[in-house]
Each structure stands twice: as C-alpha cells, then as structure tokens.
Amino acid sequence: MAAPGNEHREHQGVDPLLAQSVVDSLNDEPYYPAGTTDVMATPPVDLEYESGHVPAGATPSAPLQVMHMPSSPVPAQGPSVADDSDTPIARQAAAAIEALSGVTRLPRPDKTRVLVVANQKGGVGKTTTTVNLAASLAQAGADVLVIDLDPQGNASTALSVEHHADVPSVYDVLIERYTMDEVVQQVPEIPNLYCCPATIDLAGAEIELVSMVARESRLSKALSGYTKKMDYILIDCPPSLGLLTVNAMVAGAEVLIPIQCEYYALEGLSQLLHNIELIRGHLNPELHVSTILLTMYDSRTRLSTEVAEQVRTHFPNEVLSSAIPRSVRVSEAPSYGQTVMTWDPVSTGAIAYRDAAREIAERGASRVPMDGMNDFRADIEYGGASLHSGGQ
C-alpha cells in the first residue's frame, strides 16, 4: 500500500537513466543482467531485520519488488534536446558563449562599402547603431572607419577618442585644412577600428560651407584621397537634412536607416526618403537604401509590433531580421567610453548588434526599388500607414 499522499506516484514511470545512476552509486561496478536492467542488482531482501523488528506499515517476510526494464532505452517524454536548443534562452546562451570564446569571422567585401547612417529624427539610435555595428564588424576581422559628422561628437565619445577643440577633426577635413589621413585616430581596445572625430567647430560648418565651391562633395573628395584601405566606412549623420547630411550622402552609396519603433519615426522616414530621391537624381546616382534597422524594440507593446510590421511590409528586403531591443547596457556603455560590444559583450543589446552586423556583411549591398519608397511615402501622406493601437 502506498504511503498517504503518494498514491499518484504508484503508476508513474521511472526514468531509466535516473534509476541506473542510483544503481551505480550503490555498487562499485554497474551490473547489467542479460536482456534487462535491474534497478536493484541484489536479490530480493526480507524486510524483517535480524533483530526481529519490522518497520511500521511493512509486512514481515514480504520481499521488495524488483523492477525490470527493457534493455532498449525508453523514448524520452517531452521536447527533445534538439528542440531545447532552439529556445530563446538557449539561443542567447549560445550567443554568449560565442562572444566569450571569440567572434566568428565575417566575409569581407570586395570593395569599400560606405554606409551613411541617417535619420533626421533625433533619438532613434543613429550614433549607438553606428558605433556598435562598427565595433562588431571590426571584432569580426574587418577594417572599419567611423566618421563622426554630428557636431555633438557622441560617436567620438563612445569610441573613446579625443575630440576637444584643439584636436584636428572632420571639420578641418571639410574646409581642407587637414587631410583625412591626418585626423583619423585609432580606437582603443579594438585594433582595426578607426575614427574621424567631431569637435564643436563642426556646429558652424554648415554656415561656412554655404559659400564654398563644391560644398556638397567635400567629404567625398576627402575620402577619395584617404590612403588606408577600409572594408567599411560608417558615417554618423546629425539629426537634420542639412549640408552635413548631404555631404555624407554624396560620399556614400548605401543608406542605413535606424528606425525607432514608434509612429513619429515613420513620419520622419517619409521626408528622409524624399531627400534620398533628390540626392540620387542630382548628385549621387549610386545612392540607395540598403539597410533598415529597427531600434528600441519592445516586444511587450503593441505599438512596437505594429510599427515593425508596417516597415517590414513596405521594405521586406531591406529590414534586418535582427531588431535592437531596449537595453540598459547599451545606454550606459558610452559613459565608460566604450561600445556595448566591449562593455558587456554577452548582453542582449550586444548580441542583437552582432547579429545585425552579420546580416549586413553576409547580404552585402542590395539596391532598393524606388517604387517601394514611393509607395511608403504615399501611405504615410494619405494615412494608409497609420497605426491604430488600443494601448500597449
């Protein structure tokens, strides 16, 4: 008779691996009878002790029942090991192990890829995306240059390069006081990552450039004279569509657009696409949107999901499958003069940026049909892409 409260265990199956581990712990050597595996390798034992004492509830001279199980393993119940390895926790653990053991090398492009990280809306993660993608690509073996074209100089701060008023900067390059080779600095901790810093002088550059000859192509000219061979050049643009951003788009062939998963970001995207069309038609026919990255994504809110769906619907080939989640580690890394790739390489933000960098490297540049841009702009202007969120 089963002990009170344990009736539900009488017919419960026994895990053969657990049973065998019990046997092995009780015997010096495991014992395997032919055709069966005994949970107990000794003959049945009389419950009556030599002293004549019988444990309460036991029947004298009643032998213990020995369970016999087939020699072939019993199929495990529940998800298999292969299924367990595909869970979110398992994937994150695998990514963390990869980060700690050394980043996988990524394919290098045949020629230098110049990516303009632009969005005139502020606070969408342009600088954060620029420095972390650059760090990810550099850690994977690529030679990467970051050009800080934002007068705030946040990319220079995140990469821990000097950018005070007396340091030669991208401003000096634009007014042709120095060459690009003279202002580029090596980024600490990441050997093949370089930065062209920005100083406060850049704040007045747009006014000074107005009266200069070839004002839109000064950065392009400076890059053409840069002697060091780079795999990637990432240009961090200011949150505006002024001359600095125009210079960046004339210098680069690809536009990478970070989009915060909020509705205002969609409205800003419409104007950005219009400017890209103008620059493509008059100044740089090679310019195209190659990558769209969703940032500050929060899967718990309906709004984030709806914005992601809208963008993926209009740009199915350009939106990366990796979305950057909200992460405290990503936000606090610049305060230590680091990217999240070196500050906390196993955090969710670092893993997401590493996956995004892998996608960018593996898919290469892909031209975007302008029809998709026009359709998106029309939807925004006429309300077709409006979001109706009933809450979070």
C-alpha positions as CSV (number, residue, x, y, z in Angstrom):
1,M,0.0,0.0,0.0
2,A,1.4,3.4,-0.9
3,A,2.2,5.9,1.7
4,P,-0.5,8.6,2.3
5,G,-0.2,11.4,-0.2
6,N,1.9,9.4,-2.6
7,E,-0.9,7.4,-4.3
8,H,-0.4,9.3,-7.5
9,R,3.1,8.1,-7.8
10,E,2.3,4.3,-7.8
11,H,2.0,4.1,-11.6
12,Q,4.4,6.9,-12.5
13,G,7.2,5.7,-14.9
14,V,10.8,5.7,-13.7
15,D,13.4,7.4,-15.7
16,P,15.9,4.6,-16.7
17,L,18.9,7.0,-16.6
18,L,17.9,8.1,-13.1
19,A,17.4,4.5,-11.9
20,Q,20.7,3.4,-13.3
21,S,22.5,6.3,-11.6
22,V,21.1,5.0,-8.3
23,V,22.4,1.5,-9.0
24,D,25.8,2.8,-9.9
25,S,26.0,4.8,-6.7
26,L,25.2,1.7,-4.7
27,N,27.6,-0.7,-6.4
28,D,31.2,-0.5,-7.2
29,E,30.6,-1.7,-10.7
30,P,27.3,-1.4,-12.6
31,Y,25.5,-4.7,-13.1
32,Y,23.5,-5.5,-16.3
33,P,21.6,-8.8,-16.4
34,A,21.2,-10.2,-19.8
35,G,18.2,-8.6,-21.6
36,T,17.2,-6.5,-18.6
37,T,18.4,-3.7,-16.4
38,D,17.6,-4.1,-12.7
39,V,17.0,-1.1,-10.6
40,M,18.4,-3.2,-7.7
41,A,21.2,-5.6,-8.6
42,T,20.9,-7.7,-5.4
43,P,18.3,-10.5,-4.7
44,P,15.1,-9.6,-3.0
45,V,15.7,-8.6,0.6
46,D,13.5,-9.7,3.6
47,L,12.1,-6.6,5.2
48,E,12.3,-8.3,8.6
49,Y,15.6,-7.4,10.3
50,E,17.7,-9.9,12.2
51,S,16.6,-8.2,15.4
52,G,13.0,-9.2,14.6
53,H,11.9,-5.5,14.3
54,V,9.5,-4.9,11.4
55,P,9.2,-1.3,10.1
56,A,5.8,0.2,10.7
57,G,3.4,-0.5,7.8
58,A,5.6,-3.3,6.4
59,T,4.6,-7.0,6.2
60,P,7.1,-9.5,7.7
61,S,9.0,-11.6,5.2
62,A,7.5,-9.6,2.3
63,P,10.3,-9.1,-0.3
64,L,10.8,-5.9,-2.1
65,Q,9.6,-6.0,-5.7
66,V,12.4,-5.7,-8.2
67,M,11.5,-3.7,-11.3
68,H,12.7,-5.0,-14.7
69,M,13.0,-2.6,-17.6
70,P,13.8,-3.5,-21.2
71,S,17.4,-3.2,-22.2
72,S,16.5,-0.8,-25.0
73,P,16.1,2.8,-23.9
74,V,12.7,4.2,-23.3
75,P,11.9,7.2,-25.5
76,A,12.2,10.4,-23.5
77,Q,9.0,12.3,-22.9
78,G,8.6,15.9,-23.8
79,P,10.7,18.1,-26.1
80,S,14.0,16.6,-27.4
81,V,17.4,18.0,-26.8
82,A,17.4,19.5,-30.4
83,D,14.1,21.3,-29.6
84,D,15.5,22.6,-26.3
85,S,18.4,24.1,-28.1
86,D,16.1,26.3,-30.2
87,T,14.5,28.1,-27.2
88,P,15.2,31.9,-26.7
89,I,17.3,31.2,-23.6
90,A,19.4,28.5,-25.4
91,R,20.0,30.9,-28.3
92,Q,21.1,33.6,-26.0
93,A,23.4,31.2,-24.2
94,A,24.9,30.1,-27.4
95,A,25.5,33.7,-28.5
96,A,27.1,34.5,-25.1
97,I,29.4,31.5,-25.5
98,E,30.3,32.7,-29.0
99,A,31.1,36.2,-27.6
100,L,33.3,34.9,-24.9
101,S,35.1,32.4,-27.0
102,G,35.8,34.7,-29.9
103,V,33.7,36.3,-32.6
104,T,33.2,34.4,-35.9
105,R,34.9,35.9,-38.8
106,L,32.6,37.5,-41.4
107,P,33.1,37.7,-45.1
108,R,34.9,40.8,-46.2
109,P,33.5,42.9,-49.1
110,D,35.3,43.1,-52.5
111,K,35.5,46.9,-52.2
112,T,34.9,49.5,-49.6
113,R,31.3,49.8,-48.5
114,V,30.3,53.3,-47.4
115,L,27.2,53.3,-45.2
116,V,25.5,56.6,-44.3
117,V,23.6,56.2,-41.0
118,A,20.9,58.8,-41.4
119,N,17.5,59.8,-40.0
120,Q,16.6,63.4,-39.4
121,K,14.6,62.4,-36.4
122,G,16.7,62.6,-33.2
123,G,16.8,59.9,-30.6
124,V,16.3,56.9,-32.9
125,G,19.7,55.4,-32.2
126,K,21.9,56.6,-35.1
127,T,25.1,57.1,-33.1
128,T,24.5,54.0,-31.0
129,T,23.9,51.9,-34.1
130,T,27.0,53.4,-35.9
131,V,29.5,52.7,-33.1
132,N,28.2,49.2,-32.2
133,L,27.9,48.0,-35.8
134,A,31.4,49.3,-36.4
135,A,32.8,47.6,-33.4
136,S,31.0,44.3,-34.3
137,L,32.4,44.4,-37.8
138,A,35.9,45.2,-36.6
139,Q,35.8,42.5,-34.0
140,A,34.9,40.1,-36.8
141,G,38.1,41.0,-38.7
142,A,37.0,43.9,-40.9
143,D,38.9,47.2,-41.2
144,V,36.3,49.9,-40.2
145,L,36.4,53.7,-40.2
146,V,33.7,55.7,-38.3
147,I,33.3,59.3,-39.5
148,D,31.6,61.4,-36.8
149,L,29.7,64.0,-38.7
150,D,27.5,65.1,-35.8
151,P,28.6,68.3,-34.0
152,Q,27.6,66.7,-30.7
153,G,30.5,64.3,-31.1
154,N,28.8,61.4,-29.3
155,A,30.3,58.8,-31.6
156,S,33.8,60.1,-30.7
157,T,32.9,59.8,-27.1
158,A,31.6,56.3,-27.4
159,L,34.8,55.2,-29.2
160,S,37.0,56.9,-26.6
161,V,38.9,59.1,-29.0
162,E,40.0,62.6,-28.2
163,H,37.7,65.3,-29.7
164,H,38.3,68.6,-27.8
165,A,38.6,71.9,-29.6
166,D,42.4,71.6,-30.3
167,V,42.2,68.2,-31.9
168,P,42.1,68.1,-35.7
169,S,38.7,66.8,-36.7
170,V,36.3,66.2,-39.6
171,Y,35.6,70.0,-39.6
172,D,39.2,70.6,-40.7
173,V,38.8,68.0,-43.4
174,L,35.7,69.7,-44.8
175,I,37.4,73.1,-45.0
176,E,40.6,71.4,-46.4
177,R,42.8,72.4,-43.6
178,Y,43.9,68.8,-43.0
179,T,43.6,65.5,-44.9
180,M,41.7,62.5,-43.8
181,D,44.9,60.6,-43.0
182,E,46.0,63.4,-40.6
183,V,42.8,63.4,-38.5
184,V,41.9,59.7,-38.3
185,Q,42.6,58.1,-34.9
186,Q,43.0,54.5,-33.8
187,V,40.2,53.4,-31.4
188,P,41.5,51.9,-28.1
189,E,40.8,48.2,-27.4
190,I,39.7,47.4,-31.0
191,P,42.8,47.2,-33.2
192,N,41.3,47.6,-36.7
193,L,38.7,50.2,-35.8
194,Y,39.4,53.9,-36.6
195,C,37.5,57.2,-36.0
196,C,37.5,60.6,-37.7
197,P,36.3,62.7,-34.7
198,A,34.0,65.6,-34.5
199,T,34.5,68.8,-32.4
200,I,32.3,71.7,-31.5
201,D,33.7,73.5,-34.5
202,L,31.5,71.4,-36.7
203,A,28.5,73.2,-35.4
204,G,29.2,76.2,-37.6
205,A,30.4,74.2,-40.6
206,E,27.0,74.3,-42.4
207,I,27.1,78.1,-42.5
208,E,30.7,78.2,-43.7
209,L,30.1,75.6,-46.4
210,V,27.3,77.6,-48.0
211,S,29.7,80.0,-49.7
212,M,32.3,77.3,-50.6
213,V,32.8,75.7,-54.0
214,A,31.5,72.1,-54.4
215,R,30.1,72.3,-50.9
216,E,28.1,69.1,-51.3
217,S,31.0,66.9,-52.3
218,R,33.8,68.0,-49.9
219,L,33.6,64.8,-47.8
220,S,33.5,62.6,-50.9
221,K,36.7,64.3,-52.2
222,A,38.4,63.8,-48.8
223,L,37.5,60.1,-48.7
224,S,38.8,59.6,-52.2
225,G,42.2,60.8,-51.0
226,Y,42.3,58.6,-47.9
227,T,45.2,56.1,-48.4
228,K,44.3,53.4,-45.9
229,K,42.2,50.6,-47.3
230,M,39.0,50.0,-45.4
231,D,36.3,47.4,-45.7
232,Y,33.6,49.6,-44.2
233,I,33.2,53.3,-43.7
234,L,30.2,54.3,-41.5
235,I,29.2,57.9,-41.4
236,D,27.2,59.1,-38.4
237,C,25.0,61.9,-39.5
238,P,23.4,64.7,-37.4
239,P,19.6,64.7,-36.8
240,S,18.9,67.0,-39.7
241,L,18.8,67.1,-43.5
242,G,21.3,70.0,-43.9
243,L,24.6,70.2,-45.8
244,L,26.5,67.8,-43.4
245,T,24.0,65.1,-44.2
246,V,24.0,65.9,-47.9
247,N,27.8,65.6,-47.8
248,A,27.5,62.2,-46.3
249,M,25.0,61.0,-48.9
250,V,27.2,62.2,-51.7
251,A,30.2,60.4,-50.3
252,G,28.4,57.1,-49.7
253,A,26.5,54.6,-51.8
254,E,24.4,53.0,-49.1
255,V,22.0,54.5,-46.6
256,L,21.4,52.7,-43.3
257,I,18.3,54.0,-41.6
258,P,17.7,53.2,-37.9
259,I,14.0,53.4,-37.1
260,Q,12.7,53.6,-33.6
261,C,9.6,51.5,-33.1
262,E,7.3,54.5,-32.7
263,Y,4.9,56.2,-35.0
264,Y,6.7,59.5,-35.2
265,A,9.7,57.6,-36.7
266,L,7.5,56.6,-39.6
267,E,6.6,60.2,-40.4
268,G,10.3,61.2,-40.4
269,L,11.1,58.4,-42.7
270,S,8.9,59.8,-45.4
271,Q,10.8,63.1,-45.6
272,L,14.2,61.2,-45.5
273,L,13.2,59.0,-48.4
274,H,12.2,62.1,-50.4
275,N,15.6,63.7,-49.8
276,I,17.4,60.5,-50.8
277,E,15.5,60.6,-54.1
278,L,16.6,64.2,-54.7
279,I,20.2,63.5,-54.0
280,R,20.1,60.3,-56.1
281,G,18.7,62.3,-59.0
282,H,21.0,65.2,-58.9
283,L,24.2,64.4,-57.0
284,N,24.8,60.7,-56.5
285,P,23.1,58.2,-58.8
286,E,24.6,55.3,-56.8
287,L,22.8,56.3,-53.6
288,H,20.2,53.8,-52.3
289,V,18.7,52.4,-49.1
290,S,20.4,49.1,-48.4
291,T,19.5,48.6,-44.8
292,I,16.8,49.4,-42.3
293,L,17.3,48.5,-38.7
294,L,14.6,48.5,-36.1
295,T,15.8,50.0,-32.8
296,M,14.4,50.3,-29.2
297,Y,12.1,47.4,-30.0
298,D,9.9,46.3,-27.1
299,S,8.0,43.1,-27.9
300,R,5.7,43.7,-24.9
301,T,4.0,46.7,-26.6
302,R,1.5,46.5,-29.4
303,L,2.9,49.8,-30.9
304,S,6.4,48.3,-31.4
305,T,4.9,45.3,-33.1
306,E,2.7,47.4,-35.4
307,V,5.5,49.7,-36.4
308,A,7.7,46.8,-37.2
309,E,5.0,45.2,-39.3
310,Q,4.4,48.4,-41.3
311,V,8.1,48.8,-42.1
312,R,8.6,45.2,-43.0
313,T,5.6,45.3,-45.2
314,H,7.0,48.2,-47.3
315,F,10.7,47.1,-47.2
316,P,10.7,43.4,-46.9
317,N,14.2,43.1,-48.4
318,E,15.9,45.9,-46.5
319,V,14.7,45.5,-42.9
320,L,17.1,43.3,-41.0
321,S,15.6,40.4,-39.2
322,S,17.6,41.4,-36.1
323,A,15.8,44.1,-34.1
324,I,17.7,46.0,-31.4
325,P,15.9,45.7,-28.0
326,R,15.8,48.4,-25.3
327,S,18.8,47.7,-23.2
328,V,20.3,49.5,-20.2
329,R,23.7,48.1,-21.1
330,V,23.6,49.7,-24.5
331,S,22.7,53.1,-22.9
332,E,25.3,53.1,-20.2
333,A,28.3,51.9,-22.3
334,P,29.2,55.4,-23.7
335,S,29.5,56.8,-20.2
336,Y,32.5,54.5,-19.8
337,G,33.9,55.4,-23.2
338,Q,33.1,52.1,-24.7
339,T,30.6,50.4,-27.0
340,V,28.4,47.7,-25.7
341,M,30.5,45.2,-27.6
342,T,33.4,45.7,-25.2
343,W,31.4,46.9,-22.1
344,D,29.1,43.8,-21.9
345,P,29.6,41.5,-24.9
346,V,27.1,39.0,-23.7
347,S,24.2,41.4,-23.1
348,T,21.1,41.3,-25.2
349,G,22.0,44.5,-26.9
350,A,25.5,43.3,-27.9
351,I,24.1,40.0,-29.2
352,A,21.5,41.9,-31.3
353,Y,24.1,44.3,-32.8
354,R,26.4,41.3,-33.5
355,D,23.6,39.6,-35.4
356,A,22.8,42.8,-37.3
357,A,26.4,43.1,-38.3
358,R,26.5,39.6,-39.5
359,E,23.4,40.2,-41.7
360,I,24.9,43.3,-43.2
361,A,28.2,41.5,-44.0
362,E,26.5,38.4,-45.4
363,R,23.9,40.1,-47.6
364,G,26.1,42.8,-49.0
365,A,24.7,45.8,-50.8
366,S,21.3,45.4,-52.4
367,R,19.6,48.0,-54.5
368,V,16.2,49.1,-53.4
369,P,13.5,49.7,-56.0
370,M,12.4,53.3,-55.7
371,D,8.8,52.2,-56.2
372,G,8.8,50.8,-52.6
373,M,9.9,54.1,-51.3
374,N,7.2,56.0,-53.3
375,D,4.5,53.6,-52.0
376,F,5.6,54.1,-48.5
377,R,5.6,57.8,-48.8
378,A,2.1,57.7,-50.3
379,D,0.8,55.6,-47.5
380,I,2.2,58.0,-44.9
381,E,0.9,61.1,-46.6
382,Y,-2.6,59.7,-47.1
383,G,-2.9,57.9,-43.9
384,G,-2.6,54.4,-45.3
385,A,0.2,53.5,-42.9
386,S,-1.4,54.9,-39.8
387,L,-1.4,52.8,-36.7
388,H,-4.4,52.2,-34.6
389,S,-3.1,51.0,-31.3
390,G,-5.6,50.3,-28.5
391,G,-2.8,50.6,-25.9
392,Q,0.4,48.9,-25.1
